Amino acid sequence: MALTDSQARAAKPSDRPIKLSDGGGLYLLVQPTGSKLWRQAFRFDGKQLTLAHGAYPDVTLGEARRLRDAAKSALKRGVDPRKAEEGDSLPAESLEAITREFVKVRGKRWTGKHQGMILRRFEMFVFDDLGRKPISTISAPAILEALRKIEGKGSLETAKKTRQTLSAIFRYAIATGRAEYDPAHALKDAMQPAPGTKHRLSLPFDKVGQFLHSLSDVEPVIVAAIRLAMHTALRSNELRNARWSDIDGDLLAIPAERMKARSDHVLPLSPQVKAILATLPRDKDSDLILCSPRTGRALDMMTMLSCMYRHGWKDIATLHGFRALFSTQATESGLWSEDAIELSLAHRLPGSGSRRAYNRAKLLDERTRLMQWWSDRLDKAVADHKRNDLSDLLA
């Protein structure tokens, strides 16, 4: 059975080293000293060997799995993974070599997590069949055969995204003089259609008061995190990794490298948000606003979701759904401009960079009033719920 992050996190040292297996030779070695080390067992040249992949949690479970798969890919090429770097011994014009080059070039626009996800997907589904072939010799039918294997597993959305990435890689190869056409583009209509997008659940506004009131007995840091997610409409990763040093007076300024859209985001803070922040402890060893008291790292998203689920909101509310709730309520009110709402959600506006920068500055006053309006709406929802509860008791 595959290892889970919660199992890795909860693993306790013993008087002897403990091995927690994840499969494919990868395991977490828990030392008596308490250190947790990623190790991979493999055979090369007839010998049983071990490969080190770093220490947990600095190397996450997902990253350890990516390193494991890269090592297995090297073994298939006849390369000792202890000595190989990703892409070693690959023909320069091969699909795998150009894919890894492409990911490094695009890496300036992608997060490390996204780069790892792309490479893991190709290592699982593409490189074994097509990786060593010169990119200029790869045909549309050969690509379709590889994609059909993904479809055969029922992963239609993964197949679709893999074709899209392959198309981008071929366009990159054309631009750098190593291919003449993009065979992946021709496959768009040959693939099974992916199922329609399943949008995240959005809490109905008439349940907001009940929802927030139901969390009154929750651990203070967790309930503060959930309330901040609702009041700010930030993405969960952006909120959980926000720093005290990001706050400047009445503004939270998150730098581009921590934003999904890769552009700086300035969020006006309502008095209600500042009051929530004032309840949070300051960790002397961390600048994180939402610092887990148990791990010292950013509060885990599943900790927040599990709390919501335990209080009866499973299949009713999600953290990302708070953004949809804010967007819907702000739009339907008719009080705010579309650009102000989009900027509050950290969405990119169309047009040049100078136009976007101008609009960010121009609309800050409106966005300040918008975020105050939203916090007031949430407070009123809670007050109305309490008043209705009291009326029911007195009836």
TAKARA-V731937 format. One line per field, one symbol per residue. psi: psi as a letter, one per 40 degrees, with the letter a starting at -180 (. if undefined). A space follows every 50 residues. Layout:
psi->???
This chain:
psi->hiiidddddehiiaeiihhhieifehihhhideeihhhihhihhfeihih hhfaihedhiddddddddddddddddefhhedeiiheiehhdeidddddd dddddeddeiidddddddddddddeddddedeihdeehiddddddddddd ddeegddddddddddddddddddddefeidigdddeedeeihhiiihhii hhhideeddddddeedeihdddddddddddddfiidddddeiideehgbe ihhhideeidefiihhhhhidddddddeehihhdeiehdghheddeahhh ddddddddddeeehediidddddddddddddddeeiidddddddefihii aiddddddddddedddddddddddddddddddddddddddddde.
